[in-house]
């Protein structure tokens, strides 16, 4: 440790790394726009420097943009606004656009000299490794209107690690490769969700392989299908009996997903202590309260540890009648835009606490019902798409965890990289 590393104000760093003030490797940007562009940017802690209209769906900039700071691709900006997960604000590099402008509330800078790699420092500032430096200069009690009281001069005095340039580039390349894998996975998820949504609309109204259709009160459907009241083919809010004191699987609202039939986690609850909805395997849970209804929180109950499960009082439970309604088909019916939009239109109550009345399911909703075999095929097709999406989401989470771990060890020199085939440290 002693021979390979040295003690610095930033902790132990490799012998070949230096420690520099930000002002030693960067210069402040105060260049004004002067009407060169109207691409007004804002810093999103999650997405970086993004177009204000894209992010807010509106512009909150002043009409006169000439006084805004002018940035070019590769420049950095510091937003002193703190938020959850970003207690010391966010420093982001301009990547998405060739140029843009930002509010003069931001501290902007450009790396200088030939010993810095902008991508390396993009990742460094994406980490939390610089937070302690800002904490030391943020003035006591200086949090007003959501902004940290950080002076410009003090900000440019924060300390940064300066590895050899080739090592910076290698570290940046490794982290970029993980980012590319994450982006590819996100593209797969997006495309699969798009295909699934189109298939849902097609399969729930046109079925599989039909050529003859008939007009009904809920639209055109295959001739072999029937239109039924939903309450004819499933039990709404079943009253399952469970002995008092029994420990049951418990599902709270937070465990139900917006885009997946799977329940994320289960708790335990003793029957008889408080109320709640009750359900069994293959029942469908529909969130009836705002904003959960609008967001599409719906779940298909898997095999439980207990015979009967207990859940939030804000679930409407739908229990499909065996041999008549397939559970997966019911889930995707309830997830359809037609059902959700109708449920939203019927919500009642005060703003912020609106609920879907149970009468929507007990008396009003109609379902286009294929033969049981076709229901099963439709449900299985859509369920397989959801399994694919969930698999890719897990892969994305794993990659993000890998990236976070790599950033912590590579950006601090705890794990060294090969540069020009020289093993600096394994």
Phi, psi and omega in degrees: 000316184293320185283327184270336185235161177227153179276131181225171175299342179261011183099192180286127179231158177302150182303325185278353179272148176248166173241125183231154170284152178305321181295340179283339184239001183212160176236144182289142177257120175232011181296131183272158185295311182054042174064030178279330181208155175248019180278084182281126184251154171227155180266120170259126180303328183274319189253356179086207179281113184232155177299133186300319181293321179295323186277315183262351189062017175195163178260131176250017180276160176287162182293323180270111184262002187294334183270359179288152176290139182260123181243150173242162181308133181097348176282163182240153175220142180248121176261117184281000178289130178260150181210176181300126182088347180226070187292345181240026179081193184220138174247122184229148178263142177286114183238325191284336187226158177290327181207165178185173180229149181225161178299149178287358172289340179278149170262119186246148180206161180230132178294143182234170178078181183247021182241016179231143176248121186298326181291323176300313183285336171302312180292323179299316180283340173287338178277181176257015186292337181268354187300320183298323179297319179288324178302323182291335183254349178291124187291144181306129178067018186265043178248101180233136179055033177080007182248137172286144178272083181244118180285151182298311182299316180295323180298318181284357175266358180297148184267143180227150172282146178231090175287166171305146188304316182295328177288321174305313183296321181293316178299315180298322180294319179297312181293326177295323180295324176292319177301319179297320178295321178296316180296319178296320179295318177299322179294321177297316179300312182299315181293319180295320178295323179294316179295317180299317180298317178296320179294321178303311180300318182290309187289325183281350179239330184249341178072202184245113171074019181276146178240342181244134184229161178226152178274137179224177180294345178247017178111183182281131180222163177302148183301326184283348183276160176242155171255124181232154168289136184305321182292348177282336188243001173207155178269129180267126181050064180299147181258071179293136179270138177217135184294135180303135181095349178293135177275118185246153170296136183238136178239116174268169184299324182295342181276349183265134185269160179270336186230020182211144177286346187278142176272129189290323182199163179233146171252194177232143176213141178277127179298138179098347177259093182086166181272205179135162177284159179231143185206166176230176177307138178077003170283161179246132178256126179243120179286124189254002185248147177288143000268008185296323178296310180300326182280349175087025180293114181210146182218151172255119187287125178277187175296131184258159174291328176254158180297319180243137176256158177240142182219181177307147176291349182268014173263138161264125184261130179243118182249107185291141177287128183300145180069356180246316184228122179285133183302318181291321177298318178299316180303311184288331172299312180295329179282348185295153179301323183300314181291313183296316180297322178294316180301317179298319182294340183257007181293144179229163178116177182286156180304131180091343179228037181281147182227154173276121178293146183296339179300333178304319181272326183284330189231336195252320186287135175248148182233137173276117191248112174283169169303153187304318180299320180289324175305313183298318180296316180297314180299319182291320178302310183290324180295323178295325175295319178294324176297319178297315180298315180297322178299315181291327177293321176296320178297318178299316179298321178296317179296320179294323177293318177300314181299315181300317179294318179297319180300318182295324184265328181280320184284351177249356180079006179295327171240128183264162181243161177281131177232120182053044177066007177268125178277108182283320172186133179272000000 
